[in-house]
């Protein structure tokens, strides 16, 4: 399993965690905000990884 696959799995786990936290604490809770920020980082990492792969393939 490569880095992109691991990142995709982490994105899905974090997304599910955020959904569960929002059901338990409400959408504007500190818990949901923290998880949302974690998800943002994962999504940015995923996007950057994909862009790097595309860049390498064009060389």
N, C-alpha and C positions, 0 to 999 in steps of 0.2 A: 504494500500500500504506500503510495507516495504522499508527499506533503499536501498536495491539493485535495486528495481523497480524505486525509485526516482532518483537514480544515473544513471540508464539507460536512463531515460527521460531527465535528464540534459545533458548527453553525446550527445543524439540526437539533442537537442536544440543547444548546443554549436557547434556541427559539422555543422549544417545548417547555423549558424551564421558565422562560418569560411568560408564556401563556398561563402556565399553572400559577405563577406568582401573581399575575394580574387578576386571576379568578379569586385568589385567596385574599389579596391585599388591596386590589383596585388598581386601575391603570396609572394613577398619578402617585403611587407610593414610592418611597425611597428604594425599596427592594427591587421594584420593577425598573426604575430608572437605572440602578446599578447594573442589572442584567442587560438592559438595553444598551448600555455603554460597552459592555463586554461583547455583545453581539455586533455592535458597530466596528469594533477592533477586528473581530474575526472576518467580517465582510470586507473590510478594507484590505486585510492580509490576503484574502482570497482573490480579490480584484487585482491587487498588485502582483500576485503569483501568476495569474492568468496573463497579465500584460507582459510580464517578464518572459514567459514562455513564447508568446507571440513575437516579441522582439527578437529572441534568440532564433526563432525559426525563419525570420526574414533576413538574417545575416548571410 
